[in-house]
Amino acid sequence: MTDLPRPLNRVFPEGIDPLYPVTIVKTRYSGSYEGGTFAAFLTEPWDVPQDAFADDRVAYGWWKEHGGMIGVGDTPDEALASLRSKLT
């Protein structure tokens, strides 16, 4: 398991969706640190960073440092749209 999300500057051939793999999960702190109730990670489910869901101190630090690379929203669709917007 890695603590850092993959870089978002990947290049894909035309017609290939850059949002693969993507994992959408409910956030632990309901948006207090994350910015939304759901988070979309550009990774396989088993690679979602556990620090993002750790205790208050660890989660706060993780989201402050890495939150800009994660899609967040109040619904799974909003989180996915947020992640997609960060790729374009």
Backbone as XML, in Angstrom:
<?xml version="1.0"?>
<chain id="A" units="angstrom">
  <residue number="1" name="MET">
    <atom name="N" x="0.849" y="-1.171" z="0.000"/>
    <atom name="CA" x="0.000" y="0.000" z="0.000"/>
    <atom name="C" x="0.896" y="1.237" z="0.000"/>
  </residue>
  <residue number="2" name="THR">
    <atom name="N" x="0.473" y="2.240" z="-0.717"/>
    <atom name="CA" x="1.225" y="3.482" z="-0.786"/>
    <atom name="C" x="0.490" y="4.583" z="-0.056"/>
  </residue>
  <residue number="3" name="ASP">
    <atom name="N" x="1.233" y="5.551" z="0.448"/>
    <atom name="CA" x="0.633" y="6.674" z="1.152"/>
    <atom name="C" x="0.340" y="7.838" z="0.222"/>
  </residue>
  <residue number="4" name="LEU">
    <atom name="N" x="0.855" y="7.787" z="-0.990"/>
    <atom name="CA" x="0.680" y="8.897" z="-1.916"/>
    <atom name="C" x="-0.138" y="8.467" z="-3.119"/>
  </residue>
  <residue number="5" name="PRO">
    <atom name="N" x="-1.097" y="9.302" z="-3.540"/>
    <atom name="CA" x="-1.851" y="8.989" z="-4.754"/>
    <atom name="C" x="-0.932" y="9.043" z="-5.974"/>
  </residue>
  <residue number="6" name="ARG">
    <atom name="N" x="-1.356" y="8.398" z="-7.030"/>
    <atom name="CA" x="-0.597" y="8.465" z="-8.274"/>
    <atom name="C" x="-0.607" y="9.895" z="-8.802"/>
  </residue>
  <residue number="7" name="PRO">
    <atom name="N" x="0.438" y="10.265" z="-9.538"/>
    <atom name="CA" x="0.432" y="11.598" z="-10.159"/>
    <atom name="C" x="-0.735" y="11.725" z="-11.131"/>
  </residue>
  <residue number="8" name="LEU">
    <atom name="N" x="-1.262" y="12.928" z="-11.254"/>
    <atom name="CA" x="-2.416" y="13.148" z="-12.120"/>
    <atom name="C" x="-2.032" y="13.527" z="-13.548"/>
  </residue>
  <residue number="9" name="ASN">
    <atom name="N" x="-0.751" y="13.586" z="-13.854"/>
    <atom name="CA" x="-0.327" y="14.023" z="-15.180"/>
    <atom name="C" x="-0.077" y="12.844" z="-16.116"/>
  </residue>
  <residue number="10" name="ARG">
    <atom name="N" x="-0.974" y="11.879" z="-16.099"/>
    <atom name="CA" x="-0.860" y="10.732" z="-16.991"/>
    <atom name="C" x="-1.432" y="11.084" z="-18.364"/>
  </residue>
  <residue number="11" name="VAL">
    <atom name="N" x="-0.906" y="10.481" z="-19.406"/>
    <atom name="CA" x="-1.362" y="10.726" z="-20.774"/>
    <atom name="C" x="-2.081" y="9.474" z="-21.269"/>
  </residue>
  <residue number="12" name="PHE">
    <atom name="N" x="-3.260" y="9.665" z="-21.871"/>
    <atom name="CA" x="-4.059" y="8.544" z="-22.363"/>
    <atom name="C" x="-4.394" y="8.746" z="-23.832"/>
  </residue>
  <residue number="13" name="PRO">
    <atom name="N" x="-4.387" y="7.671" z="-24.602"/>
    <atom name="CA" x="-4.804" y="7.769" z="-26.005"/>
    <atom name="C" x="-6.259" y="8.233" z="-26.097"/>
  </residue>
  <residue number="14" name="GLU">
    <atom name="N" x="-6.603" y="8.837" z="-27.203"/>
    <atom name="CA" x="-7.971" y="9.305" z="-27.406"/>
    <atom name="C" x="-8.950" y="8.143" z="-27.255"/>
  </residue>
  <residue number="15" name="GLY">
    <atom name="N" x="-10.030" y="8.388" z="-26.536"/>
    <atom name="CA" x="-11.044" y="7.371" z="-26.327"/>
    <atom name="C" x="-10.838" y="6.533" z="-25.077"/>
  </residue>
  <residue number="16" name="ILE">
    <atom name="N" x="-9.709" y="6.685" z="-24.413"/>
    <atom name="CA" x="-9.440" y="5.944" z="-23.180"/>
    <atom name="C" x="-9.757" y="6.850" z="-21.996"/>
  </residue>
  <residue number="17" name="ASP">
    <atom name="N" x="-10.569" y="6.358" z="-21.072"/>
    <atom name="CA" x="-10.953" y="7.149" z="-19.903"/>
    <atom name="C" x="-9.798" y="7.196" z="-18.909"/>
  </residue>
  <residue number="18" name="PRO">
    <atom name="N" x="-9.318" y="8.392" z="-18.570"/>
    <atom name="CA" x="-8.210" y="8.501" z="-17.617"/>
    <atom name="C" x="-8.620" y="8.153" z="-16.185"/>
  </residue>
  <residue number="19" name="LEU">
    <atom name="N" x="-9.901" y="7.972" z="-15.946"/>
    <atom name="CA" x="-10.361" y="7.647" z="-14.599"/>
    <atom name="C" x="-10.471" y="6.137" z="-14.408"/>
  </residue>
  <residue number="20" name="TYR">
    <atom name="N" x="-9.357" y="5.474" z="-14.611"/>
    <atom name="CA" x="-9.316" y="4.039" z="-14.356"/>
    <atom name="C" x="-7.940" y="3.687" z="-13.833"/>
  </residue>
  <residue number="21" name="PRO">
    <atom name="N" x="-7.853" y="3.027" z="-12.756"/>
    <atom name="CA" x="-8.960" y="2.662" z="-11.872"/>
    <atom name="C" x="-9.330" y="3.837" z="-10.978"/>
  </residue>
  <residue number="22" name="VAL">
    <atom name="N" x="-10.553" y="3.858" z="-10.535"/>
    <atom name="CA" x="-11.000" y="4.881" z="-9.591"/>
    <atom name="C" x="-11.782" y="4.181" z="-8.481"/>
  </residue>
  <residue number="23" name="THR">
    <atom name="N" x="-11.593" y="4.662" z="-7.260"/>
    <atom name="CA" x="-12.292" y="4.122" z="-6.098"/>
    <atom name="C" x="-12.983" y="5.271" z="-5.386"/>
  </residue>
  <residue number="24" name="ILE">
    <atom name="N" x="-14.288" y="5.152" z="-5.180"/>
    <atom name="CA" x="-15.060" y="6.191" z="-4.489"/>
    <atom name="C" x="-15.510" y="5.629" z="-3.149"/>
  </residue>
  <residue number="25" name="VAL">
    <atom name="N" x="-15.219" y="6.371" z="-2.097"/>
    <atom name="CA" x="-15.556" y="5.932" z="-0.742"/>
    <atom name="C" x="-16.190" y="7.079" z="0.032"/>
  </residue>
  <residue number="26" name="LYS">
    <atom name="N" x="-16.935" y="6.730" z="1.059"/>
    <atom name="CA" x="-17.484" y="7.731" z="1.965"/>
    <atom name="C" x="-16.361" y="8.189" z="2.887"/>
  </residue>
  <residue number="27" name="THR">
    <atom name="N" x="-16.254" y="9.483" z="3.099"/>
    <atom name="CA" x="-15.182" y="10.005" z="3.936"/>
    <atom name="C" x="-15.488" y="9.785" z="5.414"/>
  </residue>
  <residue number="28" name="ARG">
    <atom name="N" x="-14.449" y="9.655" z="6.196"/>
    <atom name="CA" x="-14.626" y="9.371" z="7.619"/>
    <atom name="C" x="-15.185" y="10.566" z="8.377"/>
  </residue>
  <residue number="29" name="TYR">
    <atom name="N" x="-14.728" y="11.766" z="8.026"/>
    <atom name="CA" x="-15.092" y="12.957" z="8.790"/>
    <atom name="C" x="-16.160" y="13.797" z="8.105"/>
  </residue>
  <residue number="30" name="SER">
    <atom name="N" x="-16.885" y="13.224" z="7.172"/>
    <atom name="CA" x="-18.023" y="13.862" z="6.491"/>
    <atom name="C" x="-17.705" y="15.238" z="5.925"/>
  </residue>
  <residue number="31" name="GLY">
    <atom name="N" x="-16.487" y="15.427" z="5.477"/>
    <atom name="CA" x="-16.118" y="16.676" z="4.835"/>
    <atom name="C" x="-15.378" y="17.660" z="5.706"/>
  </residue>
  <residue number="32" name="SER">
    <atom name="N" x="-15.245" y="17.395" z="6.986"/>
    <atom name="CA" x="-14.553" y="18.330" z="7.881"/>
    <atom name="C" x="-13.130" y="18.602" z="7.412"/>
  </residue>
  <residue number="33" name="TYR">
    <atom name="N" x="-12.407" y="17.568" z="7.045"/>
    <atom name="CA" x="-11.040" y="17.727" z="6.541"/>
    <atom name="C" x="-10.990" y="17.537" z="5.032"/>
  </residue>
  <residue number="34" name="GLU">
    <atom name="N" x="-11.874" y="16.699" z="4.539"/>
    <atom name="CA" x="-11.809" y="16.277" z="3.146"/>
    <atom name="C" x="-12.427" y="17.286" z="2.182"/>
  </residue>
  <residue number="35" name="GLY">
    <atom name="N" x="-13.459" y="17.976" z="2.625"/>
    <atom name="CA" x="-14.147" y="18.921" z="1.759"/>
    <atom name="C" x="-15.415" y="18.363" z="1.145"/>
  </residue>
  <residue number="36" name="GLY">
    <atom name="N" x="-15.765" y="17.131" z="1.457"/>
    <atom name="CA" x="-16.980" y="16.516" z="0.937"/>
    <atom name="C" x="-17.262" y="15.200" z="1.635"/>
  </residue>
  <residue number="37" name="THR">
    <atom name="N" x="-18.469" y="14.707" z="1.453"/>
    <atom name="CA" x="-18.896" y="13.463" z="2.091"/>
    <atom name="C" x="-18.331" y="12.234" z="1.389"/>
  </residue>
  <residue number="38" name="PHE">
    <atom name="N" x="-17.983" y="12.375" z="0.096"/>
    <atom name="CA" x="-17.412" y="11.268" z="-0.670"/>
    <atom name="C" x="-16.085" y="11.701" z="-1.278"/>
  </residue>
  <residue number="39" name="ALA">
    <atom name="N" x="-15.181" y="10.739" z="-1.427"/>
    <atom name="CA" x="-13.870" y="11.005" z="-2.022"/>
    <atom name="C" x="-13.615" y="10.008" z="-3.146"/>
  </residue>
  <residue number="40" name="ALA">
    <atom name="N" x="-13.075" y="10.511" z="-4.250"/>
    <atom name="CA" x="-12.728" y="9.676" z="-5.403"/>
    <atom name="C" x="-11.205" y="9.632" z="-5.531"/>
  </residue>
  <residue number="41" name="PHE">
    <atom name="N" x="-10.655" y="8.438" z="-5.401"/>
    <atom name="CA" x="-9.216" y="8.221" z="-5.485"/>
    <atom name="C" x="-8.886" y="7.566" z="-6.819"/>
  </residue>
  <residue number="42" name="LEU">
    <atom name="N" x="-7.842" y="8.031" z="-7.469"/>
    <atom name="CA" x="-7.397" y="7.468" z="-8.740"/>
    <atom name="C" x="-6.470" y="6.288" z="-8.444"/>
  </residue>
  <residue number="43" name="THR">
    <atom name="N" x="-7.075" y="5.219" z="-7.918"/>
    <atom name="CA" x="-6.314" y="4.045" z="-7.519"/>
    <atom name="C" x="-7.242" y="2.854" z="-7.311"/>
  </residue>
  <residue number="44" name="GLU">
    <atom name="N" x="-6.657" y="1.688" z="-7.186"/>
    <atom name="CA" x="-7.413" y="0.484" z="-6.847"/>
    <atom name="C" x="-7.872" y="0.579" z="-5.393"/>
  </residue>
  <residue number="45" name="PRO">
    <atom name="N" x="-8.945" y="-0.105" z="-5.019"/>
    <atom name="CA" x="-9.446" y="-0.022" z="-3.638"/>
    <atom name="C" x="-8.397" y="-0.367" z="-2.586"/>
  </residue>
  <residue number="46" name="TRP">
    <atom name="N" x="-7.555" y="-1.351" z="-2.855"/>
    <atom name="CA" x="-6.567" y="-1.763" z="-1.857"/>
    <atom name="C" x="-5.410" y="-0.784" z="-1.730"/>
  </residue>
  <residue number="47" name="ASP">
    <atom name="N" x="-5.321" y="0.195" z="-2.631"/>
    <atom name="CA" x="-4.263" y="1.199" z="-2.557"/>
    <atom name="C" x="-4.729" y="2.541" z="-2.006"/>
  </residue>
  <residue number="48" name="VAL">
    <atom name="N" x="-5.983" y="2.637" z="-1.597"/>
    <atom name="CA" x="-6.465" y="3.893" z="-1.004"/>
    <atom name="C" x="-5.670" y="4.135" z="0.277"/>
  </residue>
  <residue number="49" name="PRO">
    <atom name="N" x="-5.068" y="5.315" z="0.422"/>
    <atom name="CA" x="-4.227" y="5.595" z="1.589"/>
    <atom name="C" x="-5.015" y="5.549" z="2.904"/>
  </residue>
  <residue number="50" name="GLN">
    <atom name="N" x="-4.564" y="4.735" z="3.824"/>
    <atom name="CA" x="-5.242" y="4.600" z="5.111"/>
    <atom name="C" x="-5.127" y="5.857" z="5.964"/>
  </residue>
  <residue number="51" name="ASP">
    <atom name="N" x="-4.070" y="6.644" z="5.767"/>
    <atom name="CA" x="-3.919" y="7.872" z="6.550"/>
    <atom name="C" x="-5.063" y="8.853" z="6.304"/>
  </residue>
  <residue number="52" name="ALA">
    <atom name="N" x="-5.712" y="8.763" z="5.158"/>
    <atom name="CA" x="-6.846" y="9.646" z="4.861"/>
    <atom name="C" x="-8.029" y="9.376" z="5.779"/>
  </residue>
  <residue number="53" name="PHE">
    <atom name="N" x="-8.019" y="8.222" z="6.447"/>
    <atom name="CA" x="-9.129" y="7.817" z="7.315"/>
    <atom name="C" x="-8.666" y="7.533" z="8.738"/>
  </residue>
  <residue number="54" name="ALA">
    <atom name="N" x="-7.484" y="7.988" z="9.065"/>
    <atom name="CA" x="-6.899" y="7.725" z="10.382"/>
    <atom name="C" x="-7.500" y="8.660" z="11.436"/>
  </residue>
  <residue number="55" name="ASP">
    <atom name="N" x="-6.830" y="8.760" z="12.585"/>
    <atom name="CA" x="-7.325" y="9.644" z="13.644"/>
    <atom name="C" x="-7.271" y="11.102" z="13.187"/>
  </residue>
  <residue number="56" name="ASP">
    <atom name="N" x="-7.855" y="11.983" z="13.984"/>
    <atom name="CA" x="-7.980" y="13.399" z="13.602"/>
    <atom name="C" x="-6.669" y="14.024" z="13.148"/>
  </residue>
  <residue number="57" name="ARG">
    <atom name="N" x="-5.636" y="13.890" z="13.930"/>
    <atom name="CA" x="-4.364" y="14.551" z="13.633"/>
    <atom name="C" x="-3.767" y="14.041" z="12.322"/>
  </residue>
  <residue number="58" name="VAL">
    <atom name="N" x="-3.742" y="12.740" z="12.148"/>
    <atom name="CA" x="-3.155" y="12.151" z="10.939"/>
    <atom name="C" x="-4.004" y="12.479" z="9.707"/>
  </residue>
  <residue number="59" name="ALA">
    <atom name="N" x="-5.315" y="12.321" z="9.816"/>
    <atom name="CA" x="-6.200" y="12.599" z="8.679"/>
    <atom name="C" x="-6.132" y="14.069" z="8.273"/>
  </residue>
  <residue number="60" name="TYR">
    <atom name="N" x="-6.138" y="14.960" z="9.245"/>
    <atom name="CA" x="-6.042" y="16.394" z="8.938"/>
    <atom name="C" x="-4.777" y="16.681" z="8.131"/>
  </residue>
  <residue number="61" name="GLY">
    <atom name="N" x="-3.646" y="16.162" z="8.596"/>
    <atom name="CA" x="-2.380" y="16.384" z="7.895"/>
    <atom name="C" x="-2.369" y="15.774" z="6.503"/>
  </residue>
  <residue number="62" name="TRP">
    <atom name="N" x="-2.939" y="14.569" z="6.385"/>
    <atom name="CA" x="-2.953" y="13.915" z="5.081"/>
    <atom name="C" x="-3.777" y="14.715" z="4.085"/>
  </residue>
  <residue number="63" name="TRP">
    <atom name="N" x="-4.978" y="15.121" z="4.480"/>
    <atom name="CA" x="-5.841" y="15.864" z="3.556"/>
    <atom name="C" x="-5.266" y="17.235" z="3.236"/>
  </residue>
  <residue number="64" name="LYS">
    <atom name="N" x="-4.591" y="17.845" z="4.185"/>
    <atom name="CA" x="-3.977" y="19.148" z="3.922"/>
    <atom name="C" x="-2.876" y="19.012" z="2.871"/>
  </residue>
  <residue number="65" name="GLU">
    <atom name="N" x="-2.114" y="17.932" z="2.942"/>
    <atom name="CA" x="-1.007" y="17.732" z="2.008"/>
    <atom name="C" x="-1.436" y="17.144" z="0.664"/>
  </residue>
  <residue number="66" name="HIS">
    <atom name="N" x="-2.385" y="16.206" z="0.665"/>
    <atom name="CA" x="-2.721" y="15.466" z="-0.553"/>
    <atom name="C" x="-4.138" y="15.706" z="-1.082"/>
  </residue>
  <residue number="67" name="GLY">
    <atom name="N" x="-4.942" y="16.451" z="-0.372"/>
    <atom name="CA" x="-6.342" y="16.624" z="-0.750"/>
    <atom name="C" x="-6.561" y="17.209" z="-2.131"/>
  </residue>
  <residue number="68" name="GLY">
    <atom name="N" x="-5.615" y="17.984" z="-2.618"/>
    <atom name="CA" x="-5.751" y="18.585" z="-3.938"/>
    <atom name="C" x="-5.701" y="17.588" z="-5.078"/>
  </residue>
  <residue number="69" name="MET">
    <atom name="N" x="-5.295" y="16.356" z="-4.784"/>
    <atom name="CA" x="-5.194" y="15.321" z="-5.818"/>
    <atom name="C" x="-6.365" y="14.345" z="-5.773"/>
  </residue>
  <residue number="70" name="ILE">
    <atom name="N" x="-7.325" y="14.601" z="-4.881"/>
    <atom name="CA" x="-8.445" y="13.694" z="-4.671"/>
    <atom name="C" x="-9.737" y="14.423" z="-5.028"/>
  </residue>
  <residue number="71" name="GLY">
    <atom name="N" x="-10.639" y="13.755" z="-5.715"/>
    <atom name="CA" x="-11.945" y="14.343" z="-6.004"/>
    <atom name="C" x="-12.854" y="14.202" z="-4.795"/>
  </residue>
  <residue number="72" name="VAL">
    <atom name="N" x="-13.532" y="15.275" z="-4.423"/>
    <atom name="CA" x="-14.456" y="15.221" z="-3.286"/>
    <atom name="C" x="-15.785" y="15.851" z="-3.674"/>
  </residue>
  <residue number="73" name="GLY">
    <atom name="N" x="-16.851" y="15.405" z="-3.013"/>
    <atom name="CA" x="-18.174" y="15.954" z="-3.264"/>
    <atom name="C" x="-19.169" y="15.406" z="-2.267"/>
  </residue>
  <residue number="74" name="ASP">
    <atom name="N" x="-20.378" y="15.922" z="-2.323"/>
    <atom name="CA" x="-21.425" y="15.483" z="-1.402"/>
    <atom name="C" x="-22.143" y="14.230" z="-1.887"/>
  </residue>
  <residue number="75" name="THR">
    <atom name="N" x="-21.867" y="13.817" z="-3.115"/>
    <atom name="CA" x="-22.397" y="12.561" z="-3.661"/>
    <atom name="C" x="-21.244" y="11.853" z="-4.375"/>
  </residue>
  <residue number="76" name="PRO">
    <atom name="N" x="-21.380" y="10.562" z="-4.627"/>
    <atom name="CA" x="-20.334" y="9.884" z="-5.401"/>
    <atom name="C" x="-20.127" y="10.508" z="-6.785"/>
  </residue>
  <residue number="77" name="ASP">
    <atom name="N" x="-21.209" y="10.917" z="-7.435"/>
    <atom name="CA" x="-21.088" y="11.543" z="-8.759"/>
    <atom name="C" x="-20.324" y="12.859" z="-8.690"/>
  </residue>
  <residue number="78" name="GLU">
    <atom name="N" x="-20.570" y="13.650" z="-7.643"/>
    <atom name="CA" x="-19.842" y="14.913" z="-7.480"/>
    <atom name="C" x="-18.358" y="14.662" z="-7.231"/>
  </residue>
  <residue number="79" name="ALA">
    <atom name="N" x="-18.046" y="13.643" z="-6.444"/>
    <atom name="CA" x="-16.641" y="13.313" z="-6.185"/>
    <atom name="C" x="-15.946" y="12.895" z="-7.478"/>
  </residue>
  <residue number="80" name="LEU">
    <atom name="N" x="-16.613" y="12.096" z="-8.290"/>
    <atom name="CA" x="-16.052" y="11.669" z="-9.567"/>
    <atom name="C" x="-15.860" y="12.861" z="-10.505"/>
  </residue>
  <residue number="81" name="ALA">
    <atom name="N" x="-16.838" y="13.753" z="-10.561"/>
    <atom name="CA" x="-16.721" y="14.952" z="-11.400"/>
    <atom name="C" x="-15.571" y="15.834" z="-10.920"/>
  </residue>
  <residue number="82" name="SER">
    <atom name="N" x="-15.400" y="15.926" z="-9.617"/>
    <atom name="CA" x="-14.301" y="16.707" z="-9.051"/>
    <atom name="C" x="-12.955" y="16.119" z="-9.464"/>
  </residue>
  <residue number="83" name="LEU">
    <atom name="N" x="-12.828" y="14.804" z="-9.378"/>
    <atom name="CA" x="-11.584" y="14.153" z="-9.791"/>
    <atom name="C" x="-11.346" y="14.366" z="-11.280"/>
  </residue>
  <residue number="84" name="ARG">
    <atom name="N" x="-12.392" y="14.208" z="-12.084"/>
    <atom name="CA" x="-12.258" y="14.400" z="-13.532"/>
    <atom name="C" x="-11.795" y="15.828" z="-13.847"/>
  </residue>
  <residue number="85" name="SER">
    <atom name="N" x="-12.317" y="16.811" z="-13.124"/>
    <atom name="CA" x="-11.930" y="18.204" z="-13.384"/>
    <atom name="C" x="-10.462" y="18.453" z="-13.049"/>
  </residue>
  <residue number="86" name="LYS">
    <atom name="N" x="-9.912" y="17.685" z="-12.134"/>
    <atom name="CA" x="-8.505" y="17.853" z="-11.772"/>
    <atom name="C" x="-7.574" y="17.229" z="-12.807"/>
  </residue>
  <residue number="87" name="LEU">
    <atom name="N" x="-8.116" y="16.388" z="-13.662"/>
    <atom name="CA" x="-7.315" y="15.753" z="-14.707"/>
    <atom name="C" x="-7.278" y="16.562" z="-15.994"/>
  </residue>
  <residue number="88" name="THR">
    <atom name="N" x="-8.168" y="17.527" z="-16.112"/>
    <atom name="CA" x="-8.221" y="18.293" z="-17.361"/>
    <atom name="C" x="-7.709" y="19.695" z="-17.182"/>
  </residue>
</chain>
